[in-house]
Amino acid sequence: MAIDVDKLAYRYEELRSERANWESTWRECAELFNPGRYRDDTETNAHRIPLVNPKLVNSKGILAMRSMASGMQGGMASPVRPWFRLVAKGDPQFIPDGVNAWLDRVTQVMTAVLHQSNFYNATHTLYSDIGTFGTGLLVETADENGIYFHLVRCGEYVLDINGNNEVDTFFRRLYMTPRQILDRWENAPDLPDFIKRSRERKVMTTERYDVIHAVFPRTDFKPAKRLTAESKPFASVYYLPGGEFWSRHWQGVYFGRRGIRHVPGVCSALGCVGFRCVRQVTSDGCFARLQDATGYDYHVTENAA
């Protein structure tokens, strides 16, 4: 599936327009209950703004929100007691011998992996986001070292739902320095020259650039035994927004693509999406295959003007 970056960018802007009516309310809620958890995705210097809040009279609102988040975590995903279990569907009498024992073992391994990651720290903040803003976005990624959970600030992402009112799409803005871009996509041939040249400087610039990350259902999804891009129901795309500045370097360049095999936590009630990135091992005629240091395969192309 060739990605149309212009259509993705248009959809992103449409969803941001739908979100606009909530932004002032979310900002006020953050100031009183959850300082630092709201960031407008149009702010270019948000990372430099002091987090001193002159509107706070006392800490009652903040402490109340922390208590609510702790109560939600203790009731739904406690780190000190089992809160999930894998079971086989269907009538128990028709389940083959050994299946339940294997599922119990997998449950133990999953529990250990979650404890070794930052899952419980991230979910505590997620619950405070849900209590403050009514929604939250927790993104799960994986590499050779394990899994990691990224909590996206309110105001930096947009969500979309399908016909069943299930969240199946999100866009988020990553505000990245050249060093961060090179660390993540060092081998991508379509990186602009000014990004590539930054590694040759004695000190890399700290100037930041917008990178948009989009996750959405594939329209060309084809289940198959072999793990290919089209056999994964979700696509994960990173692109640079168009515009006057970027037109001098890229015209809708799409530089990273990862297939998503499954989305284990799509929760319309909470508005959160979790996913794992898995390897993409094939390419089609429009894309060239690359592999970064983590072992993930990328497909890159340029949509020239």
HUHUNOR-V255048 format. One record per run of one state. SS is the DSSP state (2 for helix, 1 for strand, 0 for the rest). FROM is the first residue (numbers start at 1). LEN is the number of residues. If there is no record, write none. Layout:
SS,FROM,LEN / SS,FROM,LEN
//
This chain:
0,1,4 / 2,5,29 / 0,34,4 / 1,38,1 / 0,39,7 / 2,46,3 / 0,49,11 / 2,60,17 / 0,77,15 / 2,92,3 / 0,95,4 / 2,99,18 / 0,117,2 / 2,119,15 / 0,134,3 / 1,137,7 / 0,144,2 / 1,146,7 / 0,153,1 / 1,154,1 / 0,155,2 / 1,157,5 / 0,162,5 / 1,167,11 / 2,178,8 / 0,186,7 / 2,193,6 / 0,199,9 / 1,208,10 / 0,218,11 / 2,229,3 / 0,232,2 / 1,234,6 / 0,240,6 / 2,246,3 / 0,249,5 / 1,254,7 / 0,261,4 / 1,265,3 / 0,268,4 / 1,272,3 / 0,275,2 / 1,277,1 / 0,278,10 / 1,288,4 / 0,292,5 / 1,297,5 / 0,302,4
//
